[in-house]
Amino acid sequence: MSTGGQIPGSAGVHAFTVSGPLPSAIPVLIAVPHAGRAYPGSLLERMRNPGFAALRLEDRYVDLLAEKVAAETGATLLIAHAPRAMIDLNRAADDVDWDMFGCGAPADVGSYTPGKRARSGLGLIPRRLPGIGELWKRRHDEHDLAARISQIHEPYHVALGEELAKLRDRWGAALLFDLHSMPPLALRGGQAPPEFVLGDRFGTSCHGSLIGSSFAYLAEMRRGAAHNRPYAGGYVLERHAAPGEGLHALQLEIDRSSYLDRG
């Protein structure tokens, strides 16, 4: 196992870990960007409702599922320990709502227009959640953002890219599963909601045969699955998928009610 990055405000706490057999057993990397639970006290102090909001932001305990799967299959595993409330690793580093910062947008960003995710309240640093509203008691400082990008976001993505490259060099191709969990989806047309959502950015992040095989397996197991809706994949797939270069990537969302009880 190796560690990387640092969580600002938590001395000695690494932002992520990478584990797996050496040499690799299969050409698969499972990455878990949203299950981090290493909250610095300074971050919790700044949040309006830290207990409730943190749980809503996390892909709660999906990292434990990933550990089980990796142990059974020999997949390489990348788990983020930095919480999503601190920085969202599935967002681009410039997807920032600068209204959250006391000094506003810095001069070097030009004519800044927030991205779609930032406008929705779920940019690089989440701002608000439905049913909760604003997450923070006060505005953030620009140096906090810079530290989170340099110590968490960029090291994580560098490590992810390096691990995929190692797998491709050994096997000729590599597959990334970007693993998430989701709240139960609403019923549609009287049909049961899907337990899984597979996202491939509408056919751009992996070979179609991988999607076909995935849906065939889930159908054989009699597990309901959907494709790209409502989750097609985010920045992780945008940055790291390159099917023409042997780097394939899928985002997998799992209904939390299938592995967590209500207690």
C-alpha positions in Angstrom: 0.0 0.0 0.0 1.2 3.5 -0.8 -0.1 6.9 0.4 -0.3 10.3 -1.2 -1.3 13.9 -0.8 -2.0 15.6 2.5 -5.2 16.9 4.1 -4.8 20.6 5.1 -5.6 21.1 8.7 -4.9 17.4 9.6 -1.2 16.9 10.2 0.1 13.7 8.9 -3.2 12.5 7.4 -2.8 11.4 3.8 -5.4 12.4 1.1 -5.6 8.9 -0.5 -4.2 5.4 -0.5 -3.3 3.1 -3.4 -3.2 -0.7 -2.9 -3.1 -3.8 -4.9 -0.9 -6.8 -5.8 2.5 -6.3 -7.5 2.6 -7.2 -10.3 -1.1 -6.4 -11.0 -3.4 -9.4 -11.2 -6.0 -7.8 -13.6 -6.0 -4.6 -15.7 -8.6 -2.9 -13.5 -8.4 0.1 -11.2 -11.3 0.8 -8.8 -11.3 4.5 -7.7 -13.4 5.8 -4.8 -13.4 9.7 -4.8 -16.4 10.5 -2.6 -16.3 8.3 0.5 -13.6 10.2 2.5 -14.3 10.6 6.2 -11.1 12.4 7.4 -12.6 15.7 8.4 -10.3 18.3 9.9 -11.8 20.1 12.9 -11.4 23.4 11.1 -13.7 22.2 8.3 -16.4 20.9 10.6 -16.3 24.2 12.6 -17.0 26.1 9.3 -20.0 23.9 8.3 -23.6 24.9 9.3 -24.9 21.3 9.9 -21.7 19.2 9.8 -23.3 15.8 10.9 -26.2 15.9 8.4 -24.5 17.7 5.5 -21.4 15.5 5.6 -23.5 12.3 5.4 -25.5 13.8 2.5 -22.3 14.6 0.6 -20.5 11.3 1.2 -20.8 8.1 -0.8 -21.2 6.5 2.6 -19.0 3.4 3.1 -18.8 2.6 -0.6 -15.1 2.3 0.0 -15.7 -0.8 2.1 -17.5 -2.4 -0.9 -14.5 -1.5 -3.1 -12.1 -3.1 -0.6 -14.1 -6.3 -0.7 -14.2 -6.4 -4.5 -10.5 -5.6 -4.9 -9.6 -8.3 -2.4 -11.7 -10.9 -4.3 -10.5 -9.9 -7.8 -7.0 -8.5 -7.4 -8.0 -5.1 -8.8 -5.8 -2.1 -7.9 -7.6 0.2 -5.5 -7.4 4.0 -5.1 -9.4 5.4 -2.1 -9.7 9.1 -1.3 -9.7 9.9 2.4 -10.2 13.6 2.0 -13.9 14.4 2.3 -16.0 15.6 -0.6 -17.1 18.6 1.6 -13.4 19.8 1.5 -12.9 19.2 -2.3 -14.8 17.2 -4.9 -12.4 15.1 -6.9 -15.0 14.5 -9.6 -14.9 18.2 -10.6 -12.4 20.2 -12.6 -10.1 22.4 -10.6 -11.6 25.5 -12.2 -15.3 24.6 -11.5 -15.4 27.1 -8.7 -18.2 29.3 -7.4 -16.2 32.4 -6.6 -19.1 34.0 -4.7 -18.1 31.5 -1.9 -14.8 33.5 -1.4 -14.3 36.7 0.4 -12.1 38.3 -2.3 -14.2 37.1 -5.3 -12.6 35.7 -8.4 -8.9 36.3 -8.8 -7.7 38.5 -11.7 -6.0 35.7 -13.5 -9.2 33.7 -14.2 -10.4 36.2 -16.8 -14.1 36.6 -17.5 -15.1 33.8 -15.2 -18.4 32.0 -15.7 -19.2 29.2 -13.2 -19.6 25.7 -14.7 -22.9 23.9 -14.6 -21.9 22.0 -11.4 -20.8 25.1 -9.6 -24.1 26.9 -10.6 -26.0 23.9 -9.1 -24.2 24.3 -5.8 -22.0 21.2 -6.3 -18.8 22.6 -7.8 -15.2 21.9 -6.7 -16.2 22.9 -3.2 -19.8 22.1 -2.6 -21.9 25.1 -1.6 -25.4 23.9 -1.0 -27.6 20.8 -0.9 -31.4 20.4 -1.6 -33.3 20.3 1.7 -30.3 21.8 3.6 -29.4 25.0 1.7 -26.1 26.7 2.3 -23.4 24.5 3.8 -21.1 27.1 5.2 -21.2 29.7 8.0 -18.9 32.1 6.2 -17.0 32.6 3.0 -13.8 30.6 2.2 -10.3 32.0 1.8 -8.5 31.7 -1.5 -5.4 30.2 0.1 -7.6 27.3 1.5 -8.7 26.5 -2.1 -5.1 26.6 -3.4 -3.9 24.2 -0.6 -6.7 21.8 -1.3 -6.0 21.7 -5.0 -2.2 21.3 -4.6 -2.3 18.8 -1.7 -5.4 16.7 -2.6 -6.9 17.2 -6.0 -3.8 17.3 -8.2 -1.9 14.5 -6.4 -5.0 12.3 -6.5 -5.4 12.7 -10.3 -1.7 12.3 -10.9 -1.8 9.0 -9.0 -4.9 7.8 -10.8 -3.3 8.5 -14.2 0.0 6.8 -13.2 -1.8 3.7 -12.0 -3.8 3.4 -15.2 -0.6 3.9 -17.2 1.1 1.1 -15.3 -1.9 -1.3 -15.9 -1.9 -0.4 -19.6 1.8 -1.0 -19.9 1.5 -4.4 -18.4 -1.7 -5.6 -20.0 -2.1 -3.5 -23.2 -5.2 -1.8 -21.9 -6.7 -0.7 -18.6 -10.2 -0.3 -17.2 -11.2 2.3 -14.5 -14.3 1.8 -12.4 -15.0 5.2 -10.8 -17.2 4.0 -7.9 -20.0 6.0 -6.3 -23.2 5.5 -4.4 -26.6 7.2 -4.9 -29.8 7.7 -3.1 -32.7 5.5 -4.3 -34.0 6.7 -7.6 -37.7 7.5 -8.1 -40.1 5.0 -9.7 -40.7 5.6 -13.4 -43.7 4.3 -15.3 -44.5 1.7 -12.6 -41.1 0.1 -13.0 -38.7 -0.6 -10.1 -35.9 2.0 -10.0 -32.4 0.7 -11.0 -30.0 -0.5 -8.4 -27.0 0.4 -10.6 -26.3 3.2 -13.0 -23.5 2.7 -15.5 -22.0 5.9 -17.0 -19.7 6.1 -20.0 -20.3 9.8 -21.0 -22.7 8.6 -23.7 -20.4 6.2 -25.4 -17.2 8.2 -25.2 -15.3 6.8 -22.2 -15.0 3.1 -23.0 -15.5 0.5 -25.7 -19.1 -0.5 -26.2 -18.4 -4.2 -25.5 -17.5 -3.3 -21.9 -20.9 -1.7 -21.4 -22.6 -4.6 -23.1 -20.8 -7.2 -21.0 -21.7 -5.2 -17.8 -25.4 -5.0 -18.6 -25.4 -8.7 -19.6 -23.9 -9.7 -16.2 -26.3 -7.5 -14.2 -29.3 -8.9 -16.2 -28.0 -12.4 -15.5 -27.9 -11.5 -11.8 -31.4 -10.0 -12.1 -30.2 -6.6 -10.9 -31.9 -3.5 -12.3 -29.5 -1.2 -14.2 -29.7 2.1 -16.1 -27.3 3.6 -18.7 -26.1 7.2 -18.3 -29.3 8.6 -16.7 -29.2 10.3 -14.4 -25.4 9.8 -14.0 -23.3 9.8 -17.1 -19.9 10.3 -15.5 -18.0 13.5 -14.5 -14.5 15.0 -14.5 -12.7 11.8 -13.6 -13.9 10.1 -16.8 -13.4 13.3 -18.8 -9.8 13.6 -17.7 -8.6 10.0 -17.7 -10.6 8.1 -20.3 -8.9 7.6 -23.7 -10.4 4.5 -25.3 -8.3 5.0 -28.4 -5.2 4.8 -26.3 -6.3 1.7 -24.3 -7.6 3.6 -21.3 -11.3 2.8 -20.7 -13.4 4.2 -17.9 -16.9 3.6 -16.4 -18.7 5.4 -13.6 -20.7 3.0 -11.5 -23.4 4.3 -9.1 -24.9 1.9 -6.5 -28.1 2.4 -4.7 -27.1 2.9 -1.0 -30.2 1.1 0.2 -28.8 -2.1 -1.4 -25.9 -2.2 1.1 -26.8 0.2 4.0 -29.6 -0.2 6.5 -31.7 2.8 7.6 -30.1 2.8 11.0 
